Amino acid sequence: MGADSNGGGGKAPSGFCTCENLSCPLHPSRRGAGCTPCIAKNLRLGEIPNCFFNPVEGSGSRAGDGFEDFARLVLEGGGRRGR
């Protein structure tokens, strides 16, 4: 989805990807498979990918990466950054 899948290079893919965790083995810039491996892992664990948290105010101090953590952050007034 807009992320280039060059399989490496050490920088975040242009376009869609907002993930800043470049050391993650599932980061799209490292695998050449886009976001699919990361999303699949998160769904298997009952979690939301980090990139979904990035635009939410206060996400840096969240309790975890679960669906409930994301919902709580948004409902407690997290709002979008840069509005």
Contact map, one row per residue, 1 for C-alpha under 8 A:
11100000000000010000000000000000011000000000000000000000000000000000000000000000000
11110000000001111000000000000000000000000000000000000000000000000000000000000000000
11111000000011111000000000010000011000000000000000000000000000000000000000000000000
01111100000011100000000000011001010000000000000000000000000000000000000000000000000
00111110000010000000000000011011110000000000000000000000000000000000000000000000000
00011111100000000000000000001111000000000000000000000000000000000000000000000000000
00001111100000000000000000011111100000000000000000000000000000000000000000000000000
00000111111000000000000000001111000000000000000000000000000000000000000000000000000
00000111111000000000000000001100000000000000000000000000000000000000000000000000000
00000001111100000000010000001100000000000000000000000000000000000000000000000000000
00000001111110000000010000001000000000000000000000000000000000000000000000000000000
00000000011111001111010000011000000000000000000000000000000000000000000000000000000
00111000001111111000000000011000000000000000000000000000000000000000000000000000000
01110000000111111000000000000000000000000000000000000000000000000000000000000000000
01110000000011111000000000000000000000000000000000000000000000000000000000000000000
11100000000011111100000000000000000000000000000000000000000000000000000000000000000
01100000000111111110000000010000000000000000000000100000000000000000000000000000000
00000000000100011111000000000000000000000000000000100100000000000000000000000000000
00000000000100001111110000100000000000000000000001100100000000000000000000000000000
00000000000100000111110000000000000000000000000000000000000000000000000000000000000
00000000000000000011111100100000000000000000000000000000000000000000000000000000000
00000000011100000011111100101000000000000000000000000000000000000000000000000000000
00000000000000000000111110100000000000000000000000000000000000000000000000000000000
00000000000000000000111111100000000000000000000000000000000000000000000000000000000
00000000000000000000001111100110000000000000000000000000000000000000000000000000000
00000000000000000000000111110110001011000000000000000000000000000000000000000000000
00000000000000000010111111111110011001000000000000000000000000000000000000000000000
00111010000110001000000001111111111000000000000000000000000000000000000000000000000
00011111111110000000010000111111010000000000000000000000000000000000000000000000000
00000111110000000000000011111111000000000000000000000000000000000000000000000000000
00001111000000000000000011111111110000000000000000000000000000000000000000000000000
00011111000000000000000000011111110000000000000000000000000000000000000000000000000
00001010000000000000000000010011111110000000000000000000000000000000000000000000000
10111000000000000000000000111011111110000000000000000000000000000000000000000000000
10100000000000000000000001110000111111100000000000000000000000000000000000000000000
00000000000000000000000000000000111111110000000000000000000000000000000000000000000
00000000000000000000000001000000111111111000000000000000000000000000000000000000000
00000000000000000000000001100000001111111100000010000000000000000000000000000000000
00000000000000000000000000000000001111111110000110000000000000000000000000000000000
00000000000000000000000000000000000111111111000000000000000000000000000000000000000
00000000000000000000000000000000000011111111100000000000000000000000000000000000000
00000000000000000000000000000000000001111111111110000000000000000000000000000000000
00000000000000000000000000000000000000111111111100000000000000000000000000000000000
00000000000000000000000000000000000000011111111000000000000000000000000000000000000
00000000000000000000000000000000000000001111111000000000000000000000000000000000000
00000000000000000000000000000000000000000111111100000000000000000110000000000000000
00000000000000000000000000000000000000000111111110000000000000001110000000000000000
00000000000000000000000000000000000000100110011111011000000000001110010000000000000
00000000000000000000000000000000000001100100001111111000000000001000000000000000000
00000000000000000010000000000000000000000000000111111100000000001000000000000000000
00000000000000001110000000000000000000000000000011111110000000000000000000000000000
00000000000000000000000000000000000000000000000111111111000000000000000000000000000
00000000000000000000000000000000000000000000000111111111001000000000010000000000000
00000000000000000110000000000000000000000000000001111111101000000000000000000000000
00000000000000000000000000000000000000000000000000111111100000000000000000000001100
00000000000000000000000000000000000000000000000000011111111000000000000011000111100
00000000000000000000000000000000000000000000000000000111111000000000000000000111100
00000000000000000000000000000000000000000000000000000001111111000000000010000100000
00000000000000000000000000000000000000000000000000001101111111000000000010000100000
00000000000000000000000000000000000000000000000000000000011111000000000000000000000
00000000000000000000000000000000000000000000000000000000011111100000000000000000000
00000000000000000000000000000000000000000000000000000000011111111000100010000000000
00000000000000000000000000000000000000000000000000000000000011111000100000000000000
00000000000000000000000000000000000000000000000000000000000001111100100000000000000
00000000000000000000000000000000000000000000001111000000000001111110110000000000000
00000000000000000000000000000000000000000000011100000000000000011111110000000000000
00000000000000000000000000000000000000000000011100000000000000001111111000000000000
00000000000000000000000000000000000000000000000000000000000000000111111100000000000
00000000000000000000000000000000000000000000000000000000000001111111111110000000000
00000000000000000000000000000000000000000000000100001000000000001111111111000000000
00000000000000000000000000000000000000000000000000000000000000000011111111100000000
00000000000000000000000000000000000000000000000000000000000000000001111111110000000
00000000000000000000000000000000000000000000000000000001011001000000111111111100000
00000000000000000000000000000000000000000000000000000001000000000000011111111110000
00000000000000000000000000000000000000000000000000000000000000000000001111111100000
00000000000000000000000000000000000000000000000000000000000000000000000111111100000
00000000000000000000000000000000000000000000000000000000000000000000000011111110000
00000000000000000000000000000000000000000000000000000001111000000000000011111111000
00000000000000000000000000000000000000000000000000000001100000000000000001001111100
00000000000000000000000000000000000000000000000000000011100000000000000000000111111
00000000000000000000000000000000000000000000000000000011100000000000000000000011111
00000000000000000000000000000000000000000000000000000000000000000000000000000001111
00000000000000000000000000000000000000000000000000000000000000000000000000000001111
